[in-house]
Structures are given as C-alpha cells and as structure tokens.
Amino acid sequence: MGSIDDIANRYVEQWAPLDPIGATFVGVAGHDDQLTDLSPEGFAALADLDRRTLAELNAQTPATEAERVAQEAMQERLGLALERFEAGDITSDVNVISSPLHGVRSSFDLMPTEGEQAAANISARLAAVPQALAQWQRTLLHEAQRGNVAPAKQIIEVAKQCEVWADLEGDNFYPDLAARIGADNPALAADLARNAEAARAATVATGEFLRRELAPLGRPKEAAGRERYQLASRYFLGATVDLDEAYRWGFEELARLETEMRAVADKIVPDGSIDDAVAALDADPARTIHGKEAFRDWMQELADATVRELNGRHFDIPPQVQPIECMLAPTSDGGIYYTGPSEDFSRPGRMWWAVPQGINSFSTWREVTTVYHEGVPGHHLQIGQTYVRAELLNRWRRILAWSSGHGEGWALYAERLMDELGYLSDPGDKLGMLDGQAFRATRVIVDIGMHLELEIPRDNPFGFAPGERWTPELGWEFLRAHCRVEEKSLRFELNRYLGWPGQAPSYKLGERAWLAARDEARARKGADFDLKAFHRDALNLGSLGLDPLRAALARL
C-alpha cells in the first residue's frame, strides 16, 4: 500500500488520464491532446478512484505531523467530492462560470501554442470537443431523470454563453483560435480549421440542447434550499459553519466596511458621500486607462513591481514564482481570475481578465487591490509557492489540493494585508480595496439569503426590505444598492451566485478564518510571534479545507 505520500502521488498518476482537462489546468504534461470523458461512466470512474483512495487512506496511521496533515487534507477533500457525486451535484451541474462546458472551452487557454506538437495537440483536442459535449448532454439527461437538475434560468443563461462563444460576430472562440495557431503551422491549418468549426458547431448544438431539452426539465426555483446549500458550503469552505450566524455577520461586516468607506471618501471629497468620491475618482484622468491592452500592461507593471517590493521583506518568494503574466482572456464573460503555473513552471502563473464587449475604459483605483488579490501576495504567491515545495508536500498536496475558503480567503486576506503593510496609503486605492471587501460581504448576505430564502432582518442596518424573504429580484436590488460594479458585470455576478451556491461567501468567510488563525497564533506565541514566519509556515501547509487548516495551524 505504501505511505500516505505514496498513496497521494499514485492518485495523481491515476487521476490525470481520467481527467485530461484537469491535467491541463494543473500543468501535468502528456494529456493535452485529449478531453475528459464527460459521460456518466467517466464521472463514475473518477468517483471510484476517490473511493478506492479514501479506503487506502483510512487504513493508514500517520507517523509524523506532516503525514497527519496530508491524511486529513486528502480525506476531507475526497470525502466531500464523493458526497457531492453521490448527491448528483457534480453530474447535474450547469452554471455560468464553472461547469464541464466551461472546462472544455477554457482548457484551450492554458495549452502550449508554440511548435508543431503543440498545434497538433490543439487540433486533436478541438476534434474531441463534439464527443465531449455529447457525453455531457447524456450525463445531464441521465441526472435529470434521477431528479437532479439545475435551475431552468441558469440553464438558459449558459445557453446564451454558448451562443456568444460561437457567434462569428461575438467571441468566435474556436475559429479564431484555429486561425492563430494555423498561421504559424500551415501544414496543420486545414485540420485546425475543420476541427475548430466542428467544435463551434457542437457548442451551438449544446446551446440548443440546453434551451430545448434540458431547460424544460430544470428546477423552477433558483434557490438551492438548506440541505443542498449546506453540502455546497462545506465543499467550498472545507468547514461546517453556522449559516444563520454567517448571514447575520454579513450584515454587520458590510455596515462596518461602509462606515470605513465613508471616512476614506471624506479624504477624497471633503463632506462628500461614497458616491461623490467614486465619481471624482472615475473622472480623474490620472486614474483612467483607455484600451484593454494598455490596461493589461498597467496590471503587468504593478504585478511585477509588487513582486520586487515584497520579496525578501515580507515574503521570500521562490525564483520560479517571481514571473507572472497578465492576460486578456479570449472570451467576454466579465470574470477576473488566476490560473496556476504548470508543474515544471514552463507555463507561468497567469492573471486573466475576460473584458466584456464594449468596455474600453478602466479605472485603476478599483483594480490595484485586484492585482494584489490575483497576483502577489494573493493567489500567485499562494499557489506558486505550494508548487515549489516538493521537499515538504506530496504531489497531490502541491498541485491538486484546493479549497475555495482557503484560497479565496487567503487572497482577500492578502488585500487587507497590503493595506496593513502600507501599500494602500493613497485614499483612492484604499477605497478600491474597501469597495472590493464590501462587495464580498454583500455576497455573504445575498448568497446565503437567496438560497435559503431567509427573512431579511427587520432591524438590518440598511433599512432594506425588513421582514421580507429573499428572492433573486431582491438580491439584485441589494447588489445595486451596495456594489459599484458596471451593470452587465453585476448581472453576471448575480447569475453566478444563483448557479454556484455556497462559493461566493467563501471569500469573506475564508478571510475571517485566516484572520482568526493569525490572532490565535499571535495570542499563543506572544512576543515570539513573527508575521513573516506565520505566513511562511501557513502557506507551506498547502491548500487545506478551513477545518484542517485551523487544526494544523494550532499545532504549529
């Protein structure tokens, strides 16, 4: 059977051929010419691997603290994955940001593009798209027959995304990709074009399937309900939380942040409101960049400068992690996200922005904190450092372990940390950070409230709809009142919450867990507490669910 690390390393070797899309995302080489089997049988094979591995892990007795953490981390992640599979949550998932359909499309963003072999892999994967999407359709119908199906409205929103991706006047994703790669590989150009057209047509057909066949079977209500939501929350947080307490705390935290925002706004426009300060910042030519390429370059300069500034002072950033690439995504969905490096660092970590169509002007005061979140000391440091630690962490812990509560919580904590370290002394940049924090606090309220259909507190600090029960319509009103986000992007956010229950609160609840862990370590170590050492030791644990993280940090 081997040690716990042997079991973990063997899991990665067995997992990668079963999930070529996932292998591309984490940078495991050798599978870029394939797509994951999205049929019921394909999902069952992955679940069976989890089940067998859990049985092996449960039979082990850890000999060291490192083995104990490794065992607890893997048991927690694989156990929850199995629970979600058995509940039908994984196989019935249709949402606007993280469904198998999105995995198929976005896998191409991370593939190598230089050289004939890379082009051949892209062509082969393009050719595999029609089968993969047909398999996914079969899985969705199979689950619908078992009573597991996404909300009808969410299904329609994803159908719309298919149309935009495939529209020759829209993103035109697959043909444009083939044209770019084919221009450098004329011998493969015809195959690339043919396979890309097949992938585009399959995307159109998938959109039609979603509209005509699956949507009529979809749930009429978008609310997940308490049982489904509790499981999703446990998965995204890696912890069991009191959802009602977290909901109440969301109101308190948003009120606290908006009070702080008013104080900062007064420094920008004396005696003015938050909205007055926002208007002044948006009107400042020195804080405005025109053109998405110019904005990408601004992000790149700030990301690089931050690495140089923090390295050796507040963090010891490994050389492999110091490069980061800021990228414009080939789609227009509106998301900002990070993708990690490849296992050998031949592909660097990347910060992406899927700029909505028609957006060509960008306010830097809003996005300084985003660069800290997605770059250093946020995701790029957290994920890249974990990849480097082969002497401390087994392969599963380095490249596959991920908990949104840990990861997004750290990235939000990183934004606040940059303020504590003095990097947000400019009132505009600090207002941007606070605005982002308030946005995440709003998510806690709206996500839990809408999915559990809770009563809005009669004494809530905003006087908002007291005593009414949350609906998507009230969720939109609350978002509009408290989030300074362009309307199209905010609509996407609302759809994201409704289709991905439990994920949105993981940012703020994860940050709260990181702050609590730091406070506990400071109280326990007293004068011996060292912030740099705390960060180093915590990140060297790899990505853990919040409950295993809390237990591991308490033992440091």
Secondary structure, DSSP 8 states (H G I E B T S, - for coil): ---HHHHHHHHHHHHHHH-HHHHHHHT-SS-TT-----SHHHHHHHHHHHHHHHHHHHT---SSHHHHHHHHHHHHHHHHHHHHHHTTTTTT---SSSSHHHHHHHHGGGS--SSHHHHHHHHHHHHHHHHHHHHHHHHHHHHHHTT---BHHHHHHHHHHHHHHH-TTTT-HHHHHHHHHHHH-GGGHHHHHHHHHHHHHHHHHHHHHIIIIIGGGSBS-----HHHHHHHHHHHHTS---HHHHHHHHHHHHHHHHHHHHHHHHHHSTT--HHHHHHHHHT-GGGEEESHHHHHHHHHHHHHHHHHHHBTTTB---GGGS-EEEEE-SS-S--EEEE---TTSSS-EEEEE---TT--EEEHHHHHHHHHHHSTTTHHHHHHHHHH-TTTS-HHHHHT---HHHHHHHHHHHHHHHHHTTTT-SHHHHHHHHHHHHHHHHHHHHHHHHHHT-B--TT-TT--STT-B--HHHHHHHHHHH----HHHHHHHHHHHHHSTTTTTHHHHHHHHHHHHHHHHHHHHGGG--HHHHHHHHHTT-S--HHHHHHHHHT-
